[in-house]
């Protein structure tokens, strides 16, 4: 096996550190803080086995990955005591009080790690397709926060993904910004500018062990597009087309940011069928649906911290890697989510939400009385710093029992001042230049027809009996949520 690994591990002194996953995690002690850059299935399985053999074994887990396998595997084993970063699969344990959760904006996650806000990092467990002669890491298609993790960690465990081609080398642009005082500008002026190096610098002495994996690690992600998502995509494209016609956007639009899920997938499908050419994408994550756009020649350049891919998307990336490498640049999360770069590039930020209130405040992470759904991710950095901030969401959830447009959100991730446009399958609310009451009228028109009368009734009574500028009835502002918790529906007729 050593001979086979020489092409992957070019630093001779590191060949002797190749061990099994079980041996590698043996150095991790209960109560330690561990950062994971991606799924790392063999190591997660070894940690789960370790927990079964050592009652009370627990860890503090750091990661910016929302669909992390460790959250599922170690969460069900009760291993995770504290979680920092972004998550989705761990929400049940968090909401039951079994896991402490610190949700942190991803654009500042690495800065917080470097400053020591979270305390010391005992181990970074990261993936790579290879290691250079100097001991530097060659990342896979998921770069994420590896540079910050390996710099901060006392020790590093590297999982070499032998199932992915070494030809992924060169997709990456690793740049670590300077800190205050005297912080230098991040010199990205176009999406495809390269300002760093293709490898992650790492002192080989920090590497405690190396685990070799031949198992692909696609993400279990449902990208099924329903009719509501398709309608949102069509409404958005119609809006963008009108902006081009009015001269407010160029024919190739501006660099686009978008996340994961059915609505972003629908938007990418619609963009693929629309007339727009030479598109640029500058996102935190890239997904399956962008690959066909690149294949069609619709994309000039795409940048992200990494891909989140299904099994088919992973196969497609590898199958046509030479083509995709020409268009894709992978950067650390703090560069992909940098407010400075977002502002300079003049992004069109497309973000989803759990709910939006009638004045445009956005809740993207919590439901009802405070249960977390996911982390905030980079939504605030993108929405608050973009040239054009657009919120995309279906008008209802829970088979129509929940209105996504409400009098007041129960949690705010993006304030109204960071929202220019709201798009549902019912229509488009262009909020630019509108005062709060005008914004409310426009947003209510994007609610589901069955929910508009209740929203209008609330708004009209608030205008008469509430505040003067942005009126609310404090005793009723959360009545939609209270009604759902009492009856299972936000509709008044269900009481």
C-alpha positions as CSV (number, residue, x, y, z in Angstrom):
1,X,0.0,0.0,0.0
2,X,2.9,2.4,0.7
3,X,4.0,2.3,-3.0
4,X,0.4,3.1,-4.0
5,X,0.4,6.0,-1.6
6,X,3.6,7.7,-2.8
7,X,1.7,9.5,-5.4
8,X,-0.8,10.8,-2.8
9,X,1.6,11.4,0.1
10,X,4.7,13.0,-1.5
11,X,6.2,13.9,1.9
12,X,8.3,10.8,2.7
13,X,8.3,11.4,6.5
14,X,4.5,11.2,6.6
15,X,4.2,7.7,5.0
16,X,4.9,6.1,8.4
17,X,1.9,7.9,9.9
18,X,-0.7,6.1,7.9
19,X,-2.9,4.2,10.4
20,X,-6.5,2.9,10.6
21,X,-9.3,5.2,11.6
22,X,-9.6,3.4,15.0
23,X,-6.0,4.0,15.8
24,X,-6.2,7.7,14.7
25,X,-9.1,8.5,16.9
26,X,-7.4,6.8,19.8
27,X,-5.5,10.0,20.4
28,X,-8.7,12.0,20.9
29,X,-9.7,12.2,24.6
30,X,-13.2,12.8,26.0
31,X,-14.0,16.5,26.4
32,X,-11.7,17.7,23.6
33,X,-12.6,20.2,21.0
34,X,-12.5,18.8,17.5
35,X,-13.0,20.5,14.1
36,X,-14.2,18.6,11.0
37,X,-14.0,20.0,7.5
38,X,-16.4,17.5,5.9
39,X,-18.2,14.2,6.3
40,X,-15.1,11.9,7.0
41,X,-17.2,8.7,7.3
42,X,-14.5,6.3,8.4
43,X,-13.4,8.6,11.2
44,X,-17.0,9.2,12.3
45,X,-17.6,5.5,12.4
46,X,-14.5,5.0,14.5
47,X,-15.5,7.7,16.9
48,X,-19.0,6.2,17.2
49,X,-17.4,2.8,18.0
50,X,-15.1,4.5,20.6
51,X,-18.2,6.0,22.3
52,X,-19.8,2.6,22.5
53,X,-16.7,1.2,24.2
54,X,-16.2,4.2,26.5
55,X,-19.4,5.4,28.3
56,X,-19.5,9.1,28.8
57,X,-17.2,9.8,25.9
58,X,-18.1,13.2,24.4
59,X,-16.7,16.0,22.2
60,X,-17.1,19.6,21.4
61,X,-17.6,19.7,17.6
62,X,-16.7,22.7,15.3
63,X,-17.8,22.8,11.7
64,X,-19.4,25.1,9.2
65,X,-20.9,22.3,7.1
66,X,-24.7,22.2,7.4
67,X,-25.3,18.5,6.4
68,X,-22.3,17.0,8.3
69,X,-22.3,13.2,8.7
70,X,-20.8,13.6,12.1
71,X,-23.9,15.5,13.3
72,X,-26.0,12.4,12.3
73,X,-23.6,9.7,13.4
74,X,-22.2,11.2,16.6
75,X,-25.4,13.0,17.4
76,X,-27.4,9.7,17.7
77,X,-24.6,8.3,19.9
78,X,-24.8,11.3,22.3
79,X,-21.1,12.1,21.6
80,X,-21.6,15.8,20.8
81,X,-21.8,17.9,23.9
82,X,-21.3,21.3,22.3
83,X,-21.6,22.3,18.6
84,X,-20.1,25.5,17.1
85,X,-20.7,26.5,13.5
86,X,-23.6,25.5,11.2
87,X,-25.7,22.3,11.4
88,X,-29.0,20.7,10.3
89,X,-29.1,17.0,11.4
90,X,-28.4,17.9,15.0
91,X,-31.4,20.2,15.5
92,X,-33.5,17.6,17.4
93,X,-30.8,17.1,20.1
94,X,-30.2,20.9,20.3
95,X,-33.9,21.7,20.7
96,X,-34.2,19.0,23.4
97,X,-31.4,20.6,25.4
98,X,-29.0,17.7,24.9
99,X,-26.4,19.7,22.9
100,X,-25.2,23.3,23.5
101,X,-25.2,25.1,20.2
102,X,-23.4,28.3,19.3
103,X,-24.6,29.5,15.9
104,X,-22.0,31.8,14.3
105,X,-22.0,33.7,11.0
106,X,-19.7,31.8,8.7
107,X,-18.0,34.9,7.3
108,X,-16.5,35.5,10.7
109,X,-16.1,31.8,11.9
110,X,-12.4,31.6,10.9
111,X,-11.7,35.0,12.5
112,X,-13.3,33.8,15.7
113,X,-11.2,30.6,15.7
114,X,-8.0,32.6,15.2
115,X,-8.8,35.0,17.9
116,X,-9.4,32.2,20.4
117,X,-13.0,33.2,21.1
118,X,-14.1,29.5,21.2
119,X,-11.1,28.4,23.3
120,X,-8.3,26.0,22.2
121,X,-8.8,23.5,19.3
122,X,-7.3,20.2,20.2
123,X,-7.7,18.3,16.9
124,X,-8.6,19.3,13.3
125,X,-9.8,16.4,11.2
126,X,-9.6,17.3,7.6
127,X,-9.8,15.6,4.2
128,X,-7.4,15.9,1.3
129,X,-6.7,14.0,-2.0
130,X,-3.0,14.3,-1.3
131,X,-0.1,15.8,0.5
132,X,2.7,17.7,-1.2
133,X,6.5,17.3,-0.6
134,X,6.4,20.1,1.9
135,X,3.5,18.5,3.9
136,X,0.9,20.8,2.5
137,X,-2.6,19.6,1.9
138,X,-4.2,19.1,-1.6
139,X,-7.9,19.6,-0.8
140,X,-10.8,17.7,-2.4
141,X,-13.9,19.4,-3.8
142,X,-14.6,20.6,-0.2
143,X,-12.2,23.2,1.0
144,X,-14.4,24.9,3.6
145,X,-12.5,26.0,6.7
146,X,-9.5,23.7,6.4
147,X,-6.9,26.6,6.5
148,X,-8.3,28.0,9.7
149,X,-8.7,24.6,11.3
150,X,-5.2,23.3,10.7
151,X,-3.6,26.6,11.7
152,X,-5.5,26.7,15.1
153,X,-5.4,23.0,16.0
154,X,-2.7,21.5,18.2
155,X,-2.8,18.3,16.2
156,X,-4.2,17.3,12.8
157,X,-5.7,14.1,11.5
158,X,-5.8,13.9,7.7
159,X,-8.1,11.6,5.8
160,X,-6.7,10.9,2.3
161,X,-9.6,10.3,-0.1
162,X,-8.1,7.9,-2.5
163,X,-11.4,7.6,-4.3
164,X,-11.1,11.1,-5.6
165,X,-8.7,12.0,-8.4
166,X,-5.5,13.8,-7.7
167,X,-6.4,16.0,-10.6
168,X,-8.5,18.0,-8.2
169,X,-5.2,19.7,-7.4
170,X,-5.3,23.2,-8.8
171,X,-9.0,24.0,-8.2
172,X,-8.2,25.8,-5.0
173,X,-7.2,29.4,-4.2
174,X,-6.1,29.4,-0.5
175,X,-5.8,32.9,0.9
176,X,-5.8,33.8,4.6
177,X,-6.6,37.4,5.3
178,X,-4.6,39.5,7.7
179,X,-6.0,40.6,10.9
180,X,-6.5,44.0,12.5
181,X,-4.9,46.5,13.0
182,X,-3.6,47.2,9.6
183,X,-5.7,44.6,7.8
184,X,-5.0,44.5,4.1
185,X,-7.8,44.5,1.4
186,X,-8.7,41.1,0.0
187,X,-7.7,41.8,-3.7
188,X,-10.6,40.0,-5.5
189,X,-12.1,42.1,-8.2
190,X,-13.6,39.4,-10.4
191,X,-15.1,36.1,-9.5
192,X,-12.2,34.1,-11.1
193,X,-9.3,36.2,-9.7
194,X,-6.7,34.1,-7.9
195,X,-4.9,35.7,-5.0
196,X,-3.6,32.7,-3.0
197,X,-2.0,29.3,-3.5
198,X,-3.4,25.9,-4.5
199,X,-2.5,24.1,-1.3
200,X,-3.2,24.4,2.4
201,X,0.0,25.2,4.3
202,X,0.6,22.9,7.2
203,X,3.6,22.0,9.4
204,X,4.1,18.2,8.9
205,X,5.0,18.0,12.6
206,X,1.3,18.8,13.4
207,X,0.0,15.8,11.6
208,X,-0.7,13.1,14.2
209,X,-1.9,10.5,11.8
210,X,-3.2,9.8,8.3
211,X,-6.3,7.7,7.4
212,X,-6.8,6.4,3.9
213,X,-10.4,6.2,2.6
214,X,-11.6,4.7,-0.6
215,X,-15.2,5.4,0.1
216,X,-16.9,8.3,-1.8
217,X,-18.8,10.7,0.5
218,X,-21.6,12.4,-1.4
219,X,-24.2,14.3,0.6
220,X,-27.7,12.8,1.3
221,X,-29.5,15.8,-0.1
222,X,-33.0,15.9,-1.7
223,X,-32.9,18.3,-4.6
224,X,-36.5,17.5,-5.8
225,X,-38.1,20.6,-7.3
226,X,-41.8,21.0,-6.7
227,X,-44.2,23.3,-8.6
228,X,-44.0,26.1,-6.0
229,X,-40.2,26.1,-6.4
230,X,-40.5,26.2,-10.2
231,X,-42.9,29.1,-10.0
232,X,-40.5,31.0,-7.7
233,X,-37.8,30.4,-10.2
234,X,-39.9,31.7,-13.0
235,X,-40.9,34.8,-11.1
236,X,-37.3,35.5,-10.2
237,X,-36.1,35.2,-13.8
238,X,-39.0,37.5,-15.0
239,X,-37.8,40.0,-12.4
240,X,-34.2,39.8,-13.5
241,X,-35.3,40.1,-17.1
242,X,-37.2,43.3,-16.3
243,X,-34.1,44.7,-14.5
244,X,-32.0,44.1,-17.6
245,X,-34.6,45.8,-19.8
246,X,-34.7,48.8,-17.4
247,X,-30.9,49.1,-17.5
248,X,-30.4,48.4,-13.8
249,X,-28.6,45.1,-14.5
250,X,-26.2,44.1,-17.4
251,X,-27.3,41.4,-19.9
252,X,-25.0,38.9,-18.1
253,X,-26.5,40.0,-14.7
254,X,-24.1,40.4,-11.8
255,X,-22.4,37.7,-9.8
256,X,-25.0,35.5,-8.2
257,X,-25.0,33.9,-4.7
258,X,-27.4,31.1,-3.8
259,X,-27.7,28.3,-1.3
260,X,-29.1,24.7,-1.2
261,X,-32.5,23.2,-1.6
262,X,-35.5,23.0,-3.9
263,X,-35.8,26.7,-4.6
264,X,-32.1,27.3,-5.5
265,X,-32.3,24.2,-7.7
266,X,-35.3,25.5,-9.5
267,X,-33.7,28.9,-9.9
268,X,-30.6,27.3,-11.5
269,X,-32.8,25.3,-13.8
270,X,-34.7,28.4,-14.9
271,X,-31.4,30.3,-15.4
272,X,-30.2,27.4,-17.6
273,X,-33.2,27.8,-19.8
274,X,-33.2,31.6,-19.9
275,X,-31.3,33.9,-22.3
276,X,-28.6,35.0,-19.9
277,X,-25.1,34.1,-20.8
278,X,-21.6,34.4,-19.2
279,X,-23.0,34.1,-15.7
280,X,-20.8,34.4,-12.7
281,X,-21.5,32.7,-9.3
282,X,-19.9,33.7,-6.0
283,X,-21.4,31.5,-3.3
284,X,-20.5,29.8,-0.1
285,X,-21.5,26.4,-1.5
286,X,-22.0,25.1,-5.0
287,X,-24.4,22.2,-5.8
288,X,-25.3,19.7,-8.5
289,X,-27.5,22.1,-10.5
290,X,-24.6,24.4,-11.4
291,X,-22.8,21.6,-13.3
292,X,-25.2,21.5,-16.2
293,X,-25.0,25.2,-16.6
294,X,-21.2,25.0,-16.9
295,X,-21.6,22.1,-19.4
296,X,-24.0,24.3,-21.5
297,X,-21.4,27.1,-21.6
298,X,-23.7,29.4,-19.6
299,X,-21.2,30.0,-16.8
300,X,-18.1,32.2,-17.1
301,X,-16.8,31.6,-13.6
302,X,-18.0,30.0,-10.3
303,X,-16.5,30.4,-6.9
304,X,-17.4,28.8,-3.6
305,X,-15.9,27.2,-0.4
306,X,-16.8,23.8,-1.8
307,X,-19.5,21.7,-3.4
308,X,-22.3,19.9,-1.6
309,X,-23.1,17.1,-4.1
310,X,-25.4,14.2,-4.4
311,X,-23.9,10.9,-5.6
312,X,-24.8,11.7,-9.2
313,X,-23.4,15.2,-8.9
314,X,-20.2,13.8,-7.5
315,X,-19.9,11.4,-10.4
316,X,-20.5,14.1,-12.9
317,X,-17.9,16.4,-11.3
318,X,-15.3,13.7,-11.5
319,X,-16.3,12.5,-15.0
320,X,-15.8,16.0,-16.5
321,X,-13.3,17.4,-14.0
322,X,-11.1,19.0,-16.7
323,X,-14.0,21.1,-17.9
324,X,-15.2,22.1,-14.5
325,X,-11.7,23.1,-13.3
326,X,-11.6,25.7,-16.1
327,X,-14.6,27.5,-14.5
328,X,-14.5,26.8,-10.8
329,X,-12.4,28.3,-8.0
330,X,-12.6,26.9,-4.4
331,X,-11.8,29.3,-1.6
332,X,-11.8,29.2,2.2
333,X,-15.2,29.9,3.7
334,X,-14.1,33.3,5.2
335,X,-13.2,34.5,1.6
336,X,-16.3,33.0,0.0
337,X,-18.5,34.8,2.7
338,X,-16.4,37.9,3.0
339,X,-18.6,41.1,3.3
340,X,-15.7,43.1,1.7
341,X,-15.7,40.9,-1.4
342,X,-19.5,40.6,-1.6
343,X,-19.7,44.4,-1.7
344,X,-16.9,44.9,-4.2
345,X,-18.3,42.3,-6.6
346,X,-21.8,43.7,-6.4
347,X,-23.6,40.4,-5.8
348,X,-27.1,39.4,-6.4
349,X,-27.8,37.5,-3.2
350,X,-30.5,34.8,-3.4
351,X,-31.3,33.5,0.0
352,X,-34.1,31.4,1.4
353,X,-36.1,31.9,4.6
354,X,-38.4,30.2,7.1
355,X,-40.6,33.2,7.2
356,X,-40.7,36.9,6.3
357,X,-42.8,39.5,8.1
358,X,-44.9,42.2,6.5
359,X,-42.2,44.7,6.7
360,X,-39.4,42.5,5.3
361,X,-37.6,41.1,8.4
362,X,-36.3,37.6,7.7
363,X,-36.1,34.5,9.9
364,X,-34.0,31.8,8.2
365,X,-33.0,29.6,11.2
366,X,-35.8,29.2,13.8
367,X,-39.4,28.1,13.9
368,X,-42.3,29.0,16.2
369,X,-41.3,29.4,19.9
370,X,-37.5,29.2,19.2
371,X,-36.7,25.8,17.9
372,X,-33.6,25.9,15.7
373,X,-33.8,24.5,12.1
374,X,-30.3,25.2,10.9
375,X,-27.6,27.7,11.5
376,X,-27.5,31.2,10.1
377,X,-24.7,30.2,7.7
378,X,-23.7,33.2,5.5
379,X,-27.1,34.6,4.9
380,X,-26.5,37.8,6.9
381,X,-23.1,38.6,5.2
382,X,-24.6,38.1,1.8
383,X,-28.0,39.8,2.3
384,X,-26.6,42.9,4.1
385,X,-23.7,43.5,1.8
386,X,-25.0,42.5,-1.7
387,X,-25.9,45.0,-4.4
388,X,-29.3,43.3,-4.7
389,X,-30.6,41.2,-1.8
390,X,-33.5,38.9,-2.8
391,X,-35.3,36.5,-0.4
392,X,-36.9,33.4,-2.1
393,X,-39.5,31.3,-0.2
394,X,-42.8,29.5,-0.9
395,X,-45.8,31.4,0.5
396,X,-46.9,28.4,2.7
397,X,-45.5,25.4,4.6
398,X,-46.9,22.4,6.3
399,X,-49.5,21.7,3.5
400,X,-50.8,25.2,3.7
401,X,-51.3,25.3,7.5
402,X,-48.4,27.7,7.9
403,X,-48.1,31.1,6.2
404,X,-44.5,32.0,5.4
405,X,-45.6,35.7,5.4
406,X,-46.5,36.7,9.0
407,X,-47.2,39.9,10.9
408,X,-44.0,39.6,12.9
409,X,-41.2,36.9,12.7
410,X,-40.4,35.1,15.9
411,X,-36.7,35.4,15.2
412,X,-34.7,37.8,12.9
413,X,-31.6,36.8,11.0
414,X,-31.8,39.6,8.4
415,X,-33.4,42.9,9.3
416,X,-35.7,44.6,6.8
417,X,-32.9,47.0,5.8
418,X,-31.0,44.0,4.3
419,X,-33.9,43.0,2.0
420,X,-34.6,44.5,-1.5
421,X,-36.9,42.0,-3.0
422,X,-39.1,39.1,-1.8
423,X,-40.2,36.4,-4.2
424,X,-42.8,33.7,-3.6
425,X,-44.7,31.5,-6.1
426,X,-47.5,34.2,-5.8
427,X,-45.4,37.1,-7.1
428,X,-42.6,39.6,-6.6
429,X,-42.4,42.3,-4.0
430,X,-39.9,44.9,-5.0
431,X,-39.3,46.8,-1.8
432,X,-36.7,49.3,-3.1
433,X,-37.7,52.9,-2.4
434,X,-40.8,52.0,-0.4
435,X,-41.6,53.1,3.2
436,X,-42.7,50.5,5.7
437,X,-46.4,50.7,5.0
438,X,-45.8,50.5,1.3
439,X,-43.5,47.5,1.9
440,X,-46.3,45.8,3.8
441,X,-48.8,46.2,1.0
442,X,-46.3,44.7,-1.5
443,X,-45.3,41.8,0.7
444,X,-48.9,40.9,1.6
445,X,-49.6,40.6,-2.2
446,X,-47.0,37.8,-2.3
447,X,-48.7,35.8,0.5
448,X,-51.0,32.9,-0.4
449,X,-54.5,34.1,-1.4
450,X,-56.0,32.3,1.6
451,X,-53.7,34.1,4.0
452,X,-54.0,37.6,2.5
453,X,-57.3,38.6,4.2
454,X,-55.9,37.8,7.7
455,X,-52.7,39.7,7.0
456,X,-54.5,42.7,5.6
457,X,-56.9,42.7,8.5
458,X,-54.0,42.8,11.0
459,X,-52.1,45.4,9.0
460,X,-55.2,47.7,8.7
461,X,-56.0,47.5,12.4
462,X,-52.3,48.0,13.2
463,X,-52.3,51.2,11.1
464,X,-55.3,52.5,13.2
465,X,-54.3,51.4,16.6
466,X,-50.5,50.6,16.6
467,X,-47.4,52.7,16.1
468,X,-47.1,55.4,13.5
469,X,-44.2,54.5,11.3
470,X,-44.1,50.6,11.3
471,X,-47.3,49.8,13.1
472,X,-47.8,46.6,15.2
473,X,-50.5,45.4,17.6
474,X,-48.3,44.0,20.3
475,X,-51.0,41.7,21.6
476,X,-51.5,40.1,18.2
477,X,-48.1,40.4,16.4
478,X,-47.4,36.7,17.0
479,X,-51.0,35.6,16.8
480,X,-50.4,33.5,13.7
481,X,-47.8,31.5,15.5
482,X,-49.9,31.1,18.7
483,X,-52.8,30.0,16.6
484,X,-50.7,27.3,14.9
485,X,-49.4,26.0,18.3
486,X,-53.0,25.9,19.6
487,X,-54.8,24.5,16.6
488,X,-52.2,23.1,14.1
489,X,-53.0,25.9,11.6
490,X,-52.5,29.6,11.2
491,X,-55.8,30.0,9.6
492,X,-58.4,31.7,11.9
493,X,-61.2,29.4,10.7
494,X,-59.4,26.4,12.1
495,X,-59.8,27.6,15.7
